[in-house]
Amino acid sequence: MTLSHVTDTRDNIYNPTEGGRVSLSAEVAGLGGDFDFQKGTIEDQRYIKVGHAQVVALRAEAGAGHGHISEYNQFKIGGQNTLRGYREDQFRGTRMLLGTVEYRFPIVSKVQGALFTDWGSVWSEGWNPNGGNVHGSVGVGLSFNTPLGPLRLDYGRGDKGGRVHFSVGGSF
């Protein structure tokens, strides 16, 4: 069972330039199933307009789980939506911290560029992600506004090399 609450003050859900989005969620398993665990997550996204069509986008997310959490239900980071420059869901654990800073700017009509850095960690013991588990990346991206929605192409470079990511929709 999952309970969640979202407060959204963004001016546009596809290409926000101002406002924010905060989400809280709590998940409880064990009411007759094979697994018995609890998970909580908080995510905060902020968008700050810094010039004509230029935006600084910030994201912070934290989560913690307790109990017998299956590999499928663990927190996962890596890939287009969390830690660019790494494989999808490359890192897993029962605790998670994630942060992103992204500068978005127009290039030509319907094409937007981005410079970003992502930082994150997942682990399974204690409350400290100890230095060896924190992974970071830096990169560049292009977003194309199409009638079907935004198409996004990012290149991120982390401590294990670089990776290209493609997605439909915005990064966050």
Secondary structure, DSSP 8 states (H G I E B T S, - for coil): -EEEEEEE--S-SSS--SEEEEEEEEEEE-SSSS--EEEEEEEEEEEEEEETTEEEEEEEEEEEEEE---GGGSEEE-STTS-TTS-TT-EEESEEEEEEEEEEEEEETTEEEEEEEEEEEEESSSS--TGGG-EEEEEEEEEEEETTEEEEEEEEEETTEEEEEEEES---
